[in-house]
Amino acid sequence: MAGATKADGSWADVMADGRLPRFILICLGVWISAADSLVTATIMPSVGADLGGYAYFGWATAGFLLGSVLAGASSGLLALRFGLRRATAAAALLYAVGCALSAAGPDIWSFLIGRLLQGMGGGWVVGFCSVAIGLLFPDRLLPRVYASVTAIWGVASLLGPLIGGIFADLGAWRWVFWLFAIQALGVAWAAWALLPSGEDGEGSSKVAWPQLGLIALGVSAIGLADIAHNFAGSLALTAVGIILLAAMVWLDGRSNVRLLPKGSGSLKTIAGSGFATMFLLTTASMGFSIYGPAILQTLAGFSALSAGYVIAGEAAAWTVMGLLVAHLTGAWPVRMIRLGAVVATLGVLFSALVFPTGSVWGVIIAGLFLGGGFGLSWAFMSQRILAALPMEERAIGAAAMTTVRLTGSAVGAAAAGAVANLVGFSGGLTEVTAKAAGLWVFASILPIAMLGVWTAWRLTVQRLTPA
């Protein structure tokens, strides 16, 4: 009977066979990224007012995500080279340094550099956690493990806006970053204490520097579109960024040292269509969390705390739906992937309709659709991608999911910033600029979400042959 319990994919199975300490560490690592994004979205109007950084509003997130992309993209290889224990502890310490710089910085530039370091440290931590999931948990447990990760986002959706809102309303936003620096030190200690010392890594593992360079250039080009201040310049920089990211995928498929599993550049493979779906839907979703709080504070007269909680409904919906469907098997995972993509896209459409009106209930509904769509589909997309990979590709594949998600987040943040600044957001928060941003940040990205529905369908129609 005990043997049956260990093989049944239950919650007890997740904790069995010595997996509990590593499961705890994964939850702690994910908390950093989850809470950081929600807290920062809540306090950014206060940061912009204090440091005069409205023109660089999107870069506070895009810079963080750029660092996260570069770190997350190399996490699979660095985990092999240095071992999960040492790599995760060092990454958490780097995140703490970034938090300290953002907290103490006297101007917007020191703040943004701190955000970049936070992104690098946090990206490595989350990337190493993703590698741990792919390597240390069997296929039958993946939906529940990813549901647990989603639950961390749910906790963050409750506590993040509360933390950020309280400090923002008190005019003490800098203390948020000191608080996270302390938490990062705790994660570093936990990594050193909970991961076995025997995992020292393989010093011969190489890092895909050319691909990482192309990712950095691509995301930076799109980010510069944020401050181009004219349509032609923004469009040209965005096009250059997309070309550079496409070149990275092309180069990676022909390199000996890769960031992505074999076949990831083709929509004819499960990995390729799965990564494309993750990238497209994530890109389309970023405007909600970045500009939502500022728009609500301007049009609905909300405090930072209240606006943060309304926007956090997206993360809460992701958590709830992810937990509700985690047990589904058979034909249901395919159905959830398709349904989730459609529901998330409807969330983007609803956002374009309701944000310009300042309707609080409309924004709540849009967030429920957006987050609920991801909750329905994300764990099953991850499970399907990993199940299609051979064991020797799993570390790269698991890290690649983090890379793709963070790249999509960075591109989405930068693109949303470019659109918002084009309609006057960089000049300051007014009713006119808030309404314009509320419409065009979402309407301009809707075709990307619709393309994500198509790639999700391709992901589910391809036959899964377990490796």
C-alpha positions as CSV (number, residue, x, y, z in Angstrom):
1,M,0.0,0.0,0.0
2,A,2.9,2.3,0.8
3,G,4.3,1.7,-2.6
4,A,1.1,2.7,-4.2
5,T,1.0,5.9,-2.3
6,K,4.4,6.9,-3.4
7,A,3.5,6.4,-7.1
8,D,0.0,7.9,-7.1
9,G,1.0,11.6,-7.8
10,S,-0.7,12.8,-4.6
11,W,0.4,15.6,-2.3
12,A,2.0,13.0,0.0
13,D,3.9,11.7,-3.0
14,V,5.3,15.2,-3.6
15,M,6.8,15.2,-0.1
16,A,8.0,11.6,-0.1
17,D,11.5,10.2,-0.7
18,G,13.4,13.2,0.7
19,R,11.8,15.7,-1.6
20,L,10.4,17.9,1.1
21,P,13.5,20.1,1.8
22,R,13.9,20.9,-1.9
23,F,10.2,21.6,-2.3
24,I,10.4,24.1,0.6
25,L,13.4,25.8,-1.0
26,I,11.6,26.0,-4.4
27,C,8.7,27.8,-2.7
28,L,11.0,30.2,-0.9
29,G,12.8,31.0,-4.1
30,V,9.7,31.6,-6.1
31,W,8.3,33.9,-3.4
32,I,11.1,36.4,-4.1
33,S,10.1,36.9,-7.7
34,A,6.4,36.7,-7.1
35,A,6.3,39.2,-4.2
36,D,8.8,41.5,-5.8
37,S,6.7,42.1,-9.0
38,L,3.5,42.8,-7.1
39,V,5.1,45.0,-4.5
40,T,7.0,47.0,-7.1
41,A,3.9,47.5,-9.2
42,T,2.1,48.9,-6.1
43,I,4.9,51.4,-5.1
44,M,6.0,52.6,-8.6
45,P,3.7,55.6,-8.7
46,S,5.3,56.8,-5.4
47,V,8.8,56.0,-6.8
48,G,8.1,58.0,-10.0
49,A,6.8,61.0,-8.0
50,D,9.8,60.9,-5.6
51,L,12.6,60.3,-8.1
52,G,11.0,62.0,-11.2
53,G,11.0,58.8,-13.2
54,Y,7.7,58.7,-15.0
55,A,9.4,58.5,-18.4
56,Y,11.2,55.4,-17.2
57,F,8.2,53.8,-15.6
58,G,8.3,50.7,-17.7
59,W,12.1,50.3,-17.3
60,A,11.7,49.7,-13.5
61,T,10.1,46.4,-14.6
62,A,11.8,45.9,-17.9
63,G,15.3,46.4,-16.3
64,F,14.4,43.9,-13.6
65,L,13.2,41.5,-16.2
66,L,16.2,42.0,-18.4
67,G,18.4,40.9,-15.6
68,S,16.1,38.0,-14.9
69,V,16.2,36.9,-18.5
70,L,19.9,36.9,-18.7
71,A,20.2,35.0,-15.4
72,G,17.3,32.6,-16.0
73,A,18.6,31.8,-19.5
74,S,21.9,30.6,-18.1
75,S,20.6,29.0,-14.9
76,G,20.4,25.5,-16.4
77,L,24.1,25.5,-17.4
78,L,25.3,27.3,-14.3
79,A,23.4,24.8,-12.1
80,L,25.4,22.0,-13.8
81,R,28.7,24.0,-13.6
82,F,28.5,25.1,-9.9
83,G,25.8,22.9,-8.4
84,L,22.4,24.1,-7.2
85,R,23.5,24.7,-3.6
86,R,26.3,27.2,-4.3
87,A,24.6,28.8,-7.3
88,T,21.3,29.4,-5.5
89,A,22.9,30.9,-2.4
90,A,25.1,33.2,-4.5
91,A,22.1,34.3,-6.6
92,A,20.1,35.2,-3.5
93,L,23.0,37.3,-2.2
94,L,23.2,39.2,-5.5
95,Y,19.5,39.9,-5.2
96,A,20.0,41.3,-1.7
97,V,22.7,43.7,-3.0
98,G,20.3,45.0,-5.7
99,C,17.6,45.6,-3.1
100,A,20.0,47.6,-1.0
101,L,21.0,49.8,-4.0
102,S,17.4,50.5,-4.9
103,A,16.6,51.3,-1.3
104,A,19.6,53.7,-0.8
105,G,19.8,55.2,-4.4
106,P,19.4,59.0,-4.6
107,D,18.1,59.1,-8.1
108,I,16.2,57.1,-10.8
109,W,19.4,55.8,-12.4
110,S,20.7,54.2,-9.2
111,F,17.2,52.8,-8.6
112,L,17.2,51.2,-12.1
113,I,20.6,49.7,-11.6
114,G,19.5,48.2,-8.4
115,R,16.4,46.8,-10.2
116,L,18.8,45.2,-12.8
117,L,20.8,43.5,-10.1
118,Q,17.6,42.3,-8.4
119,G,16.5,40.9,-11.7
120,M,19.7,39.0,-12.2
121,G,19.8,37.6,-8.7
122,G,16.1,36.8,-8.6
123,G,16.2,35.4,-12.1
124,W,18.9,33.0,-11.1
125,V,17.1,31.9,-8.0
126,V,13.9,31.2,-9.9
127,G,15.8,29.6,-12.7
128,F,17.6,27.2,-10.3
129,C,14.3,26.4,-8.7
130,S,12.9,25.5,-12.2
131,V,15.9,23.3,-12.8
132,A,15.3,21.6,-9.5
133,I,11.7,20.9,-10.5
134,G,12.6,19.4,-13.8
135,L,15.4,17.2,-12.4
136,L,14.1,16.2,-9.0
137,F,10.4,15.6,-9.5
138,P,8.9,12.8,-11.8
139,D,6.4,13.6,-14.5
140,R,3.4,12.5,-12.4
141,L,4.1,15.2,-9.8
142,L,4.7,18.1,-12.1
143,P,1.1,19.5,-12.2
144,R,1.0,19.5,-8.4
145,V,4.4,21.0,-8.0
146,Y,3.6,23.8,-10.5
147,A,0.3,24.3,-8.7
148,S,2.2,24.8,-5.5
149,V,4.4,27.3,-7.2
150,T,1.3,29.0,-8.4
151,A,0.0,29.0,-4.8
152,I,3.1,31.1,-3.9
153,W,1.9,33.7,-6.3
154,G,-1.5,33.5,-4.6
155,V,0.1,34.3,-1.2
156,A,2.1,37.1,-2.9
157,S,-1.1,38.5,-4.4
158,L,-2.5,38.9,-0.9
159,L,0.7,40.1,0.9
160,G,2.4,42.0,-1.9
161,P,0.0,44.8,-2.4
162,L,-0.5,45.1,1.4
163,I,3.3,45.5,1.9
164,G,3.7,47.8,-1.0
165,G,0.6,49.8,-0.3
166,I,1.3,50.4,3.3
167,F,4.8,51.6,2.7
168,A,3.8,53.7,-0.3
169,D,0.9,55.4,1.6
170,L,3.3,56.1,4.5
171,G,5.9,57.7,2.0
172,A,8.4,55.0,3.0
173,W,8.7,53.0,-0.2
174,R,12.5,52.6,0.2
175,W,11.9,50.3,3.2
176,V,10.2,47.8,0.9
177,F,13.6,47.0,-0.6
178,W,15.4,46.7,2.7
179,L,12.7,44.2,3.7
180,F,13.3,42.1,0.6
181,A,17.1,42.3,1.1
182,I,16.6,40.6,4.5
183,Q,14.4,38.0,2.9
184,A,17.0,37.3,0.2
185,L,19.6,36.6,2.9
186,G,17.1,34.1,4.4
187,V,16.8,32.4,1.0
188,A,20.6,32.2,0.7
189,W,20.9,30.6,4.1
190,A,18.1,28.1,3.2
191,A,19.8,27.1,0.0
192,W,23.0,26.4,1.8
193,A,21.2,24.5,4.6
194,L,18.6,22.5,2.6
195,L,20.4,21.5,-0.6
196,P,22.9,18.6,-0.2
197,S,26.6,19.6,-0.2
198,G,27.4,16.8,-2.6
199,E,25.9,18.7,-5.6
200,D,29.0,20.6,-6.5
201,G,28.4,20.8,-10.2
202,E,30.5,20.1,-13.2
203,G,33.2,22.7,-13.8
204,S,33.4,21.8,-17.5
205,S,29.9,23.0,-18.3
206,K,29.9,25.9,-20.7
207,V,27.6,29.0,-20.9
208,A,25.9,30.1,-24.1
209,W,27.3,33.6,-24.1
210,P,26.5,34.5,-27.8
211,Q,22.8,33.6,-27.2
212,L,22.7,35.6,-23.9
213,G,24.2,38.6,-25.7
214,L,21.6,38.5,-28.4
215,I,18.8,38.3,-25.7
216,A,20.3,41.3,-23.9
217,L,20.5,43.3,-27.1
218,G,17.0,42.4,-28.2
219,V,15.3,43.2,-24.9
220,S,17.4,46.4,-24.6
221,A,16.3,47.5,-28.1
222,I,12.7,47.0,-27.3
223,G,13.3,48.8,-24.0
224,L,14.8,51.8,-25.7
225,A,11.6,52.1,-27.7
226,D,10.1,53.0,-24.3
227,I,11.9,56.4,-24.4
228,A,12.0,57.0,-28.2
229,H,9.1,59.5,-27.9
230,N,8.0,59.0,-31.5
231,F,6.1,56.3,-33.3
232,A,8.7,55.7,-36.1
233,G,11.6,55.4,-33.6
234,S,9.6,53.1,-31.3
235,L,8.5,50.9,-34.2
236,A,12.0,50.6,-35.6
237,L,13.6,49.7,-32.2
238,T,10.9,47.2,-31.5
239,A,11.5,45.6,-34.9
240,V,15.2,45.4,-34.3
241,G,14.6,43.8,-30.9
242,I,12.3,41.1,-32.4
243,I,14.8,40.4,-35.1
244,L,17.6,40.0,-32.5
245,L,15.5,37.6,-30.4
246,A,14.6,35.6,-33.5
247,A,18.3,35.5,-34.4
248,M,19.0,34.1,-30.9
249,V,16.6,31.2,-31.5
250,W,18.2,30.5,-34.9
251,L,21.7,30.6,-33.5
252,D,20.8,28.5,-30.5
253,G,19.5,25.7,-32.8
254,R,22.9,25.5,-34.5
255,S,25.2,25.8,-31.5
256,N,26.9,23.1,-29.4
257,V,26.1,24.9,-26.2
258,R,22.3,25.7,-26.2
259,L,19.9,27.6,-24.1
260,L,16.8,25.8,-25.5
261,P,16.1,22.1,-26.1
262,K,16.5,20.8,-29.6
263,G,13.7,21.8,-32.0
264,S,12.6,24.8,-29.9
265,G,12.8,27.0,-32.9
266,S,10.2,25.1,-34.8
267,L,6.4,25.2,-34.3
268,K,6.3,21.7,-35.6
269,T,7.7,20.4,-32.2
270,I,6.0,20.4,-28.8
271,A,8.8,22.4,-27.3
272,G,8.7,25.0,-30.0
273,S,5.0,25.5,-30.0
274,G,4.9,25.4,-26.2
275,F,7.6,28.0,-25.7
276,A,6.0,30.2,-28.3
277,T,2.7,30.1,-26.5
278,M,4.3,30.9,-23.1
279,F,6.2,33.8,-24.7
280,L,3.2,35.3,-26.6
281,L,0.7,35.1,-23.8
282,T,3.1,36.5,-21.2
283,T,4.1,39.4,-23.4
284,A,0.4,40.3,-23.9
285,S,-0.3,40.2,-20.1
286,M,2.4,42.6,-18.8
287,G,0.5,45.9,-19.2
288,F,-2.0,44.9,-16.6
289,S,0.3,44.7,-13.7
290,I,2.7,47.5,-14.7
291,Y,0.2,50.3,-15.6
292,G,-3.0,49.0,-13.8
293,P,-2.2,50.5,-10.4
294,A,-1.3,53.9,-11.8
295,I,-4.4,54.1,-14.0
296,L,-6.7,53.1,-11.1
297,Q,-5.1,55.7,-8.8
298,T,-5.7,58.4,-11.4
299,L,-9.1,57.5,-12.8
300,A,-10.7,55.9,-9.8
301,G,-9.0,57.9,-7.0
302,F,-7.7,54.7,-5.3
303,S,-4.9,54.6,-2.8
304,A,-1.8,52.6,-3.7
305,L,-3.0,49.9,-1.3
306,S,-6.4,49.6,-2.9
307,A,-5.2,49.8,-6.5
308,G,-2.6,47.1,-5.7
309,Y,-5.2,44.7,-4.4
310,V,-7.4,45.2,-7.4
311,I,-4.5,44.4,-9.8
312,A,-3.4,41.5,-7.6
313,G,-6.7,39.8,-8.4
314,E,-5.0,38.5,-11.6
315,A,-2.4,36.6,-9.6
316,A,-5.1,35.3,-7.2
317,A,-7.1,34.0,-10.1
318,W,-4.0,32.2,-11.5
319,T,-3.5,30.6,-8.1
320,V,-7.1,29.5,-7.6
321,M,-7.6,28.1,-11.1
322,G,-4.2,26.4,-11.0
323,L,-5.0,24.5,-7.8
324,L,-8.5,23.6,-9.0
325,V,-7.3,21.9,-12.2
326,A,-4.0,20.4,-10.9
327,H,-5.5,16.9,-10.5
328,L,-6.9,16.6,-14.0
329,T,-5.5,13.9,-16.2
330,G,-6.4,12.1,-19.5
331,A,-7.9,14.4,-22.1
332,W,-8.3,17.3,-19.7
333,P,-4.8,18.8,-19.8
334,V,-5.2,19.4,-23.6
335,R,-8.6,21.0,-23.1
336,M,-7.2,23.3,-20.3
337,I,-4.3,24.5,-22.5
338,R,-6.7,25.5,-25.2
339,L,-9.3,27.0,-22.9
340,G,-6.7,28.9,-20.8
341,A,-5.2,30.6,-23.9
342,V,-8.7,31.8,-25.0
343,V,-9.6,33.0,-21.5
344,A,-6.3,34.9,-21.1
345,T,-6.8,36.6,-24.5
346,L,-10.3,37.7,-23.4
347,G,-8.7,39.2,-20.4
348,V,-6.5,41.4,-22.6
349,L,-9.6,42.4,-24.7
350,F,-11.6,43.3,-21.6
351,S,-8.7,45.3,-20.2
352,A,-8.7,47.5,-23.3
353,L,-12.4,48.1,-22.9
354,V,-12.6,48.8,-19.1
355,F,-9.4,50.6,-18.1
356,P,-10.2,53.8,-20.0
357,T,-13.5,54.0,-18.1
358,G,-11.9,53.6,-14.7
359,S,-14.4,50.9,-13.9
360,V,-13.1,49.0,-10.9
361,W,-15.4,46.1,-11.3
362,G,-14.5,45.9,-15.0
363,V,-10.8,45.8,-14.1
364,I,-11.4,43.1,-11.6
365,I,-13.3,40.9,-14.2
366,A,-10.5,41.5,-16.7
367,G,-7.9,40.4,-14.2
368,L,-9.9,37.3,-13.3
369,F,-10.0,36.3,-17.0
370,L,-6.3,37.1,-17.5
371,G,-5.0,35.3,-14.5
372,G,-7.6,32.5,-14.7
373,G,-6.4,31.7,-18.2
374,F,-2.9,31.3,-17.1
375,G,-4.0,29.2,-14.1
376,L,-5.9,26.8,-16.3
377,S,-3.1,26.2,-18.8
378,W,0.4,27.0,-17.5
379,A,1.1,23.8,-15.4
380,F,-0.2,21.6,-18.2
381,M,1.9,23.4,-20.9
382,S,5.0,22.9,-18.7
383,Q,4.1,19.3,-18.1
384,R,3.6,18.7,-21.8
385,I,6.9,20.3,-22.8
386,L,9.0,18.4,-20.2
387,A,7.3,15.1,-20.9
388,A,8.4,15.5,-24.6
389,L,12.1,16.0,-23.7
390,P,14.7,13.3,-23.1
391,M,16.2,13.2,-19.6
392,E,19.5,14.8,-20.8
393,E,17.5,17.8,-22.1
394,R,15.4,18.3,-19.0
395,A,17.7,20.7,-17.1
396,I,17.9,22.9,-20.2
397,G,14.2,22.5,-20.9
398,A,13.1,23.4,-17.4
399,A,15.4,26.5,-17.3
400,A,14.2,27.4,-20.8
401,M,10.6,27.8,-19.5
402,T,11.9,30.4,-17.1
403,T,13.9,32.1,-19.8
404,V,10.9,32.2,-22.2
405,R,8.5,33.5,-19.5
406,L,11.0,36.2,-18.4
407,T,11.8,37.2,-21.9
408,G,8.1,37.5,-22.7
409,S,7.7,39.6,-19.5
410,A,10.6,41.9,-20.4
411,V,9.4,42.4,-24.0
412,G,5.8,43.0,-22.8
413,A,7.0,45.5,-20.2
414,A,9.1,47.4,-22.6
415,A,6.4,47.3,-25.3
416,A,3.8,48.5,-22.9
417,G,6.1,51.3,-21.8
418,A,6.7,52.4,-25.4
419,V,3.0,52.6,-26.1
420,A,2.2,54.4,-22.9
421,N,4.9,57.0,-23.5
422,L,3.7,57.6,-27.1
423,V,0.3,58.6,-25.8
424,G,1.8,61.0,-23.2
425,F,2.3,58.9,-20.1
426,S,6.0,60.1,-19.8
427,G,4.7,63.6,-19.2
428,G,3.0,62.6,-15.9
429,L,-0.2,61.1,-14.6
430,T,-3.3,62.9,-15.8
431,E,-6.8,61.8,-16.6
432,V,-6.1,62.2,-20.3
433,T,-2.9,60.2,-20.3
434,A,-4.3,57.5,-18.0
435,K,-7.3,57.0,-20.3
436,A,-5.1,56.8,-23.4
437,A,-2.7,54.4,-21.8
438,G,-5.6,52.3,-20.5
439,L,-6.8,51.8,-24.1
440,W,-3.7,51.5,-26.3
441,V,-1.4,49.5,-23.9
442,F,-3.9,46.6,-24.3
443,A,-5.4,47.2,-27.7
444,S,-2.0,47.3,-29.4
445,I,-0.9,43.9,-27.8
446,L,-4.2,42.1,-28.5
447,P,-2.9,40.5,-31.8
448,I,0.0,39.0,-29.9
449,A,-2.5,37.3,-27.5
450,M,-4.5,36.0,-30.4
451,L,-1.4,34.5,-32.0
452,G,-0.8,32.8,-28.6
453,V,-4.2,31.1,-29.0
454,W,-3.1,29.7,-32.3
455,T,0.3,28.4,-31.0
456,A,-1.6,26.8,-28.0
457,W,-3.7,24.9,-30.5
458,R,-0.6,23.7,-32.3
459,L,0.9,22.6,-29.0
460,T,-2.1,20.4,-28.2
461,V,-2.7,18.8,-31.7
462,Q,0.8,17.4,-31.8
463,R,1.2,13.9,-30.6
464,L,3.1,13.5,-27.3
465,T,5.6,10.6,-27.4
466,P,7.1,10.3,-23.9
467,A,10.9,10.3,-24.0
